[in-house]
Amino acid sequence: MPELPEVETSRRGIEPHLVGNVLHYAVVRNSKLRWPVSEKIKTLLDEPILSVKRRAKYLLIELNKGWIIIHLGMSGSVRILLEEQPEEKHDHVDLIFRDGKVLRYTDPRRFGAWLWCEDLATSSVLAHLGPEPLSDEFNADYLYQQSRNKKTAVKQWLMDNKVVVGVGNIYANEALFASGIMPDRKSSSLTQEESVVLVTAIKRVLTRSIEQGGTTLKDFLQSDGKPGYFAQELFVYGRKDKPCLICGKTIESIKQGQRSTFFCRHCQHGEDDA
């Protein structure tokens, strides 16, 4: 699944082509995504694009009359193409622009979403989201206070969008390794000092991934069709039974909430060690 760095990479890739351009019309080949494509999107004509933003893992395209809200789902991607580029099997939505460019949405699994909202403040999918991980609002004091009395394992807790948005499975694994914290510890066991280290690690890992263009996943392509490169720098994710790049011990894996968790028992500390 594209995570926050992949979505931010996509936003930065499409923004220069969209902002100041005029949406001529939309083509919806398949409305049956996670939720049906909003009917309003199908009727948009000659609408200027004011901005392209991101909230959590949602892309937000601002028009005069409202916002197109896009979620890439499990396998979705957006690319900038020329209008004459023929569509392929899983190309479900096109935004055709006045200058002949196309924003094309591809999604083999169709778990993504294209929604319309006149006011983001009223959007049900954006309600109840926690702070952005790269914002000042997400800091060590916030994380420490939120973790009090929480018995949930810290990795699963970090992936709760009500706590902080966009820290998906890959980056939760990597940030906890960088912090020296075992992923199965109770969230309430975090100390104030560990909260400082963990927040710093989350920001650093996400920032580095964005700089590298997003993590290379088999389903992910940037807006220019190229894969990201951050996967070359992963320390634990996907490295079960391989030697730790720091200490040489074997990377282990467990299941948490039906997601694979990777860790080094030597480099990361359990609750009894806190």
C-alpha positions in Angstrom: 0.0 0.0 0.0 1.3 3.5 -0.8 2.1 5.1 2.5 2.5 8.8 3.4 5.9 9.3 1.6 4.5 7.7 -1.6 1.4 10.0 -1.4 3.5 13.1 -0.7 5.9 12.1 -3.6 2.8 11.8 -5.9 1.5 15.2 -4.7 4.8 16.9 -5.5 5.0 15.1 -8.8 1.6 16.2 -10.1 1.4 19.7 -8.5 3.4 21.6 -11.1 1.3 20.2 -13.9 -2.1 20.9 -12.2 -1.9 24.2 -10.3 -2.8 27.0 -12.7 -4.0 24.6 -15.3 -7.7 24.2 -16.2 -9.5 20.9 -15.8 -11.3 20.5 -19.2 -13.3 17.4 -18.3 -13.1 14.0 -16.5 -13.3 10.5 -17.9 -14.5 7.8 -15.5 -14.1 4.3 -17.1 -14.9 2.4 -13.9 -16.8 3.9 -11.0 -16.6 0.8 -8.8 -13.7 1.6 -6.5 -13.7 1.3 -2.7 -16.6 3.7 -2.8 -18.3 4.7 -6.1 -16.6 7.6 -7.9 -18.5 10.8 -6.9 -21.0 11.8 -9.6 -19.9 15.4 -9.3 -16.5 14.6 -10.6 -18.0 13.3 -13.9 -19.7 16.6 -14.5 -16.7 19.0 -13.9 -16.0 21.2 -16.9 -13.4 23.9 -17.4 -12.5 24.3 -13.8 -9.2 25.9 -12.8 -7.0 24.0 -10.3 -6.1 26.2 -7.3 -3.9 23.9 -5.3 -2.8 20.3 -4.7 -2.5 19.3 -1.0 -2.2 16.2 1.1 -3.9 15.2 4.3 -2.7 11.8 5.7 -2.8 9.5 2.7 -5.3 11.6 0.8 -4.5 13.8 -2.2 -6.6 16.9 -2.2 -7.2 18.8 -5.5 -8.7 22.2 -4.9 -11.1 23.8 -7.5 -13.3 26.8 -7.2 -16.4 24.8 -6.3 -14.8 22.3 -4.0 -12.2 19.5 -3.6 -11.5 16.2 -5.3 -10.3 13.8 -2.7 -8.2 10.9 -3.9 -7.0 7.8 -2.0 -4.6 5.5 -3.7 -5.8 2.4 -1.8 -3.7 -0.8 -1.9 -2.4 -0.5 -5.5 -3.3 2.9 -6.9 -1.1 5.4 -8.6 -1.4 8.7 -10.5 0.7 9.7 -13.5 1.0 12.7 -15.8 0.6 11.7 -19.4 -0.3 13.3 -22.8 -3.9 13.0 -23.9 -3.1 10.8 -26.8 -1.6 8.1 -24.5 -3.9 5.1 -24.9 -5.6 3.8 -21.7 -4.8 0.3 -20.4 -6.8 -2.3 -18.5 -6.7 -0.8 -15.0 -6.8 2.9 -15.9 -10.1 3.9 -14.2 -10.1 7.8 -14.1 -8.6 10.5 -16.3 -8.6 14.3 -15.6 -8.1 15.9 -19.0 -6.6 19.4 -18.9 -6.8 22.2 -21.3 -3.1 22.0 -22.2 -3.4 18.4 -23.4 -2.0 16.8 -20.3 -3.9 14.0 -18.4 -3.8 13.0 -14.7 -4.4 9.2 -15.0 -5.4 7.1 -12.1 -4.5 3.4 -12.3 -5.6 0.9 -9.7 -5.6 -2.9 -10.3 -7.2 -3.8 -7.0 -9.7 -0.9 -7.1 -9.4 -0.2 -3.3 -8.8 3.5 -3.9 -11.3 6.3 -3.9 -12.3 9.5 -5.8 -14.6 11.6 -3.8 -16.0 15.2 -4.0 -16.4 17.6 -1.1 -17.4 21.2 -1.2 -15.8 21.9 2.2 -13.0 19.8 3.7 -14.2 20.6 7.2 -17.4 18.5 6.5 -15.6 15.6 4.9 -16.3 12.3 6.8 -13.1 10.7 5.6 -10.9 13.5 6.9 -12.6 13.8 10.3 -11.0 12.5 13.4 -7.5 12.4 11.9 -4.5 12.9 14.2 -1.7 15.4 13.5 0.6 15.2 10.6 3.9 13.4 11.6 6.1 16.2 10.1 4.2 19.0 11.8 5.2 20.8 15.0 2.0 19.5 16.5 3.5 16.0 16.5 6.1 16.2 19.2 7.5 14.2 22.1 5.2 15.8 24.7 2.2 15.0 22.6 3.3 11.4 22.0 4.1 10.8 25.6 0.8 12.1 26.9 -1.2 10.2 24.3 0.6 6.9 25.3 -0.4 7.1 28.9 -2.6 4.1 30.0 -2.5 2.7 26.4 -2.0 -1.1 26.5 -1.9 -1.5 22.7 1.5 -2.6 21.3 3.4 0.4 20.3 3.8 -0.4 16.6 0.0 -0.9 16.2 -0.6 2.2 18.2 1.6 4.3 16.0 -0.4 3.1 13.0 -3.6 4.5 14.4 -4.6 7.5 12.3 -6.3 9.1 15.4 -2.9 9.2 17.1 -0.8 10.3 14.1 -1.5 10.1 10.4 0.5 8.3 7.8 2.9 6.2 9.9 2.1 2.9 8.1 3.6 -0.5 8.5 6.9 0.1 6.7 7.8 3.3 8.5 6.6 2.2 11.9 9.0 -0.8 11.7 11.8 1.4 10.6 11.3 4.1 13.2 11.0 1.7 16.0 14.3 0.0 14.9 16.0 3.4 14.7 14.7 4.2 18.2 15.8 0.9 19.7 12.2 0.0 20.8 10.7 -3.4 20.5 7.4 -3.2 18.5 5.4 -5.4 20.9 5.9 -3.2 24.0 2.9 -1.6 25.5 2.6 2.0 24.4 2.3 3.1 28.0 5.8 1.8 28.7 7.3 4.6 26.6 9.4 7.0 28.7 9.6 10.7 28.0 13.2 10.2 26.8 12.1 7.4 24.4 9.3 9.6 23.1 11.8 12.2 22.1 13.9 9.6 20.3 10.9 8.0 18.6 9.4 11.2 17.4 12.7 12.2 16.0 13.1 8.9 14.3 9.6 9.0 12.7 10.3 12.5 11.3 13.7 11.5 10.0 12.6 8.2 8.4 9.6 9.8 6.7 11.6 12.9 5.5 14.4 10.7 4.1 11.8 8.5 2.2 10.1 11.6 0.7 13.5 12.9 -0.4 14.3 9.5 -2.0 10.9 9.4 -3.8 9.0 7.0 -1.7 9.6 3.3 -0.9 9.8 1.0 -3.9 6.7 -1.3 -3.7 5.7 -3.6 -6.4 2.5 -1.7 -7.0 3.8 1.9 -6.6 4.9 4.3 -9.3 5.6 8.0 -9.0 3.8 10.4 -11.2 6.5 10.2 -13.9 6.2 6.4 -13.9 9.5 5.7 -12.0 9.6 3.7 -8.8 10.8 5.1 -5.5 14.2 4.3 -4.1 13.9 4.3 -0.4 13.6 0.5 -0.2 17.3 0.3 -0.7 17.8 1.9 2.7 15.3 -0.2 4.8 17.0 -1.7 7.9 14.4 -4.3 9.0 11.3 -4.2 6.9 11.1 -7.3 4.7 14.5 -8.6 6.0 13.3 -11.6 8.0 16.2 -14.1 8.6 18.8 -11.7 7.2 21.6 -10.3 9.3 20.9 -7.0 11.0 22.8 -4.2 9.2 23.9 -2.8 12.6 24.8 -5.8 14.8 24.8 -8.8 12.5 22.2 -10.7 14.5 19.2 -12.3 12.7 16.2 -10.1 11.9 13.0 -11.7 13.2 9.3 -11.3 12.2 6.0 -11.7 14.0 2.4 -10.9 13.1 0.7 -7.9 14.7 -2.9 -7.1 13.7 -2.5 -9.3 10.6 0.6 -7.2 9.5 4.2 -8.4 9.4 6.5 -6.8 12.0 10.3 -6.9 11.7 12.8 -6.3 14.4 16.2 -7.0 15.8 16.0 -8.4 19.3 19.6 -7.3 20.0 19.2 -3.7 18.9 15.7 -3.1 20.1 14.7 -3.2 23.8 11.6 -4.8 25.3 9.4 -3.5 28.1 11.5 -5.1 30.8 14.6 -3.3 29.5 12.9 0.2 29.5 
